[in-house]
Amino acid sequence: MSQTPEDPLSGFVIAVDGPSGSGKSSVSKQVARSLGYGYLDTGAMYRALTWWCLHEGVDLTDADAITAAAQSFPLSIGTDPDAPTVEVGGTDVAGAIRETGISTSVSAVATVIPVREILRVLQRRLISEAAAATGGVVAEGRDITTVVAPDAPVRILLTASEEARLARRSTELHGAADADAVAATRSQIVDRDKADSAVSEFTVAADGVTTIDTSHLDFEGSVEAVLQVVEAARA
């Protein structure tokens, strides 16, 4: 019998939510490595679906067509934090889904409510499979703490000031955080957050979710802050 969203999650699940540039992907990967757990990037699933829709010529203004694509979407996603693979129909798209064309189009796919429900069921199944294989999993993405895995033993909202988030993503994409680089990055961060916030809440912690502000933390400090929350929950 296939898993439904109401089936309990397997293993020890750490759900990490937050806006773009808050550090959730890099921090989540390192936390998973530190604990010997699996890692699932749910945002990569929306990006991969966007890549598939563009590849298949699906009209990104047609919600029904996007939903149909999601139902037959040939996704394979790896949960090893050292090598998180993403394939669609046998094609490695891990690099392609990070390109600007996908970043500027993904909200058109991610804001379709039936698509979110289809991927939510798949995400819960992948979380349970990864946790069963290694004893636990760090799952990250928007609405993971509230919609996908509200029953996770540890739920964390990583946040940071807009200034800090823009500087980080700008450095990641352009190798610099000067005014021009930040301006080029702004639409990917601010505009996408604005669009996605129409269908998911990832800026304010829900009840039972621990907020960690990484604005003034370096990478190691952010990882340590998450591990402290995990340790407290296990204790």
C-alpha positions as CSV (number, residue, x, y, z in Angstrom):
1,M,0.0,0.0,0.0
2,S,1.4,3.4,-0.9
3,Q,2.1,5.9,1.8
4,T,-0.4,8.7,2.4
5,P,0.6,12.1,3.9
6,E,-1.2,11.0,7.1
7,D,1.1,7.9,7.7
8,P,3.6,8.5,10.4
9,L,7.2,9.3,9.4
10,S,9.9,6.7,9.9
11,G,13.1,7.4,11.8
12,F,14.4,10.6,13.3
13,V,13.4,13.5,11.1
14,I,14.9,17.0,11.3
15,A,12.9,19.5,9.2
16,V,14.6,22.7,8.2
17,D,12.6,25.6,6.7
18,G,13.5,29.1,5.7
19,P,13.7,31.7,2.9
20,S,16.3,31.8,0.1
21,G,19.9,32.6,1.3
22,S,19.2,31.7,4.9
23,G,21.8,28.9,4.7
24,K,19.3,26.0,4.9
25,S,20.8,23.8,2.1
26,S,24.4,24.0,3.1
27,V,23.7,23.8,6.8
28,S,21.3,20.9,6.4
29,K,23.8,19.0,4.4
30,Q,26.5,19.4,7.0
31,V,24.1,18.5,9.9
32,A,23.2,15.3,8.0
33,R,26.9,14.5,7.5
34,S,27.7,15.2,11.2
35,L,24.9,12.8,12.3
36,G,25.4,10.2,9.6
37,Y,21.8,10.8,8.4
38,G,20.2,11.1,4.9
39,Y,19.5,14.5,3.4
40,L,16.6,15.6,1.2
41,D,16.4,18.9,-0.6
42,T,12.7,19.3,-1.4
43,G,13.3,22.5,-3.2
44,A,15.4,20.6,-5.7
45,M,12.2,18.6,-6.5
46,Y,10.3,21.7,-7.5
47,R,13.3,22.9,-9.6
48,A,13.5,19.5,-11.3
49,L,9.8,19.6,-12.1
50,T,10.3,23.1,-13.6
51,W,13.2,21.7,-15.7
52,W,11.0,18.8,-16.8
53,C,8.1,21.2,-17.7
54,L,10.4,23.4,-19.8
55,H,12.0,20.3,-21.4
56,E,8.6,18.9,-22.3
57,G,7.2,22.2,-23.6
58,V,4.6,22.6,-20.8
59,D,3.0,26.0,-20.7
60,L,4.0,27.5,-17.3
61,T,0.8,29.6,-17.2
62,D,-1.3,26.4,-17.4
63,A,-1.8,25.0,-13.9
64,D,-3.6,21.9,-15.2
65,A,-0.8,21.1,-17.6
66,I,1.8,21.5,-14.8
67,T,-0.2,19.3,-12.5
68,A,-0.4,16.6,-15.2
69,A,3.3,16.8,-15.6
70,A,3.8,16.4,-11.9
71,Q,1.7,13.2,-11.9
72,S,4.0,11.5,-14.4
73,F,7.3,13.1,-13.5
74,P,10.2,10.6,-13.8
75,L,12.2,11.9,-10.8
76,S,15.1,10.1,-9.1
77,I,16.7,12.0,-6.2
78,G,19.6,10.8,-4.0
79,T,19.7,11.4,-0.3
80,D,23.4,11.1,0.4
81,P,24.5,14.5,1.8
82,D,27.9,14.0,0.2
83,A,26.4,13.4,-3.3
84,P,22.8,14.5,-3.5
85,T,21.9,13.5,-7.0
86,V,18.9,14.7,-9.0
87,E,17.9,12.9,-12.2
88,V,14.8,13.3,-14.4
89,G,14.1,10.6,-16.9
90,G,17.7,9.3,-16.5
91,T,19.2,12.8,-17.2
92,D,21.4,14.3,-14.5
93,V,19.9,17.8,-13.9
94,A,21.7,18.6,-10.6
95,G,23.6,21.5,-12.3
96,A,20.9,22.6,-14.7
97,I,18.3,23.1,-12.0
98,R,20.5,25.8,-10.4
99,E,20.7,27.9,-13.5
100,T,19.0,31.3,-13.6
101,G,16.3,30.2,-16.1
102,I,15.0,27.7,-13.6
103,S,15.4,30.0,-10.6
104,T,13.2,32.6,-12.3
105,S,10.6,30.1,-13.4
106,V,10.3,27.8,-10.4
107,S,7.6,29.9,-8.6
108,A,5.2,29.3,-11.5
109,V,5.4,25.6,-10.8
110,A,5.8,25.7,-7.0
111,T,2.7,27.9,-6.5
112,V,0.3,25.4,-8.1
113,I,-1.6,24.0,-5.1
114,P,-2.3,20.5,-6.6
115,V,1.4,20.2,-7.5
116,R,2.4,20.9,-3.9
117,E,0.0,18.1,-2.8
118,I,1.5,15.6,-5.3
119,L,5.0,16.5,-4.2
120,R,4.1,16.4,-0.5
121,V,3.1,12.8,-0.7
122,L,6.3,12.0,-2.6
123,Q,8.4,14.0,-0.1
124,R,7.0,12.2,2.9
125,R,7.7,8.8,1.3
126,L,11.3,9.8,0.5
127,I,11.8,11.2,4.0
128,S,10.7,7.9,5.5
129,E,12.8,5.8,3.1
130,A,16.0,7.9,3.8
131,A,15.4,7.8,7.6
132,A,14.8,4.1,7.5
133,A,18.0,3.5,5.7
134,T,20.3,5.6,8.0
135,G,18.3,6.1,11.2
136,G,17.4,9.7,10.4
137,V,17.1,12.4,7.8
138,V,17.5,16.1,7.5
139,A,14.8,17.4,5.1
140,E,14.9,21.0,4.0
141,G,12.7,23.3,2.0
142,R,9.9,25.8,2.2
143,D,6.8,24.6,4.3
144,I,8.7,21.4,5.4
145,T,8.0,22.3,9.1
146,T,4.4,23.1,8.6
147,V,2.9,21.1,5.7
148,V,5.2,18.3,4.6
149,A,6.6,17.1,8.0
150,P,4.7,18.9,10.8
151,D,5.1,15.7,12.8
152,A,9.0,15.7,12.7
153,P,10.6,15.5,16.1
154,V,12.8,18.5,15.3
155,R,11.5,21.4,13.3
156,I,13.7,24.5,12.7
157,L,13.2,27.8,10.9
158,L,16.5,29.2,9.7
159,T,16.2,32.9,9.0
160,A,18.5,35.8,8.3
161,S,18.2,39.5,7.4
162,E,17.5,40.3,3.8
163,E,20.9,42.0,3.6
164,A,22.7,38.9,4.8
165,R,20.7,36.6,2.5
166,L,21.3,38.7,-0.6
167,A,25.1,38.9,0.2
168,R,25.3,35.2,0.6
169,R,23.4,34.2,-2.5
170,S,25.2,36.9,-4.5
171,T,28.6,35.5,-3.4
172,E,27.4,32.0,-4.3
173,L,26.2,33.0,-7.8
174,H,28.5,35.8,-8.8
175,G,31.5,35.4,-6.6
176,A,31.0,38.8,-5.1
177,A,28.7,40.8,-2.9
178,D,29.2,44.3,-4.4
179,A,26.2,46.5,-5.3
180,D,26.0,45.2,-8.9
181,A,26.1,41.6,-7.9
182,V,23.5,42.1,-5.2
183,A,21.2,43.9,-7.6
184,A,21.5,41.0,-10.0
185,T,20.6,38.6,-7.3
186,R,17.7,40.5,-5.8
187,S,15.0,39.2,-8.1
188,Q,16.0,35.6,-7.4
189,I,15.7,36.1,-3.6
190,V,13.1,38.8,-2.9
191,D,10.8,38.2,-5.8
192,R,10.7,34.5,-5.4
193,D,10.1,34.7,-1.7
194,K,7.3,37.1,-2.3
195,A,5.7,34.7,-4.9
196,D,6.2,31.6,-2.9
197,S,4.9,33.1,0.3
198,A,1.4,33.2,-1.3
199,V,1.2,29.4,-0.9
200,S,3.6,28.6,2.0
201,E,4.7,30.3,5.2
202,F,8.4,30.1,5.6
203,T,9.3,33.4,7.3
204,V,7.5,33.0,10.7
205,A,7.9,29.9,12.9
206,A,4.8,27.9,13.6
207,D,4.1,26.6,17.1
208,G,6.7,24.1,18.1
209,V,9.3,25.3,15.5
210,T,12.6,26.7,16.8
211,T,13.9,29.8,15.0
212,I,17.6,30.2,14.4
213,D,18.7,33.6,13.0
214,T,21.9,33.1,11.1
215,S,22.4,36.8,10.1
216,H,25.5,37.1,12.3
217,L,26.5,33.5,12.4
218,D,29.2,32.0,10.1
219,F,28.7,28.6,8.5
220,E,30.2,26.6,11.4
221,G,28.2,28.6,14.0
222,S,24.9,27.9,12.1
223,V,25.6,24.2,11.9
224,E,26.4,24.1,15.6
225,A,23.2,26.0,16.5
226,V,21.1,23.4,14.6
227,L,23.0,20.5,16.3
228,Q,22.4,22.0,19.7
229,V,18.6,22.0,19.0
230,V,18.8,18.4,17.8
231,E,20.8,17.3,20.9
232,A,18.2,19.0,23.2
233,A,15.4,17.2,21.4
234,R,17.1,13.8,21.7
235,A,17.8,14.4,25.4
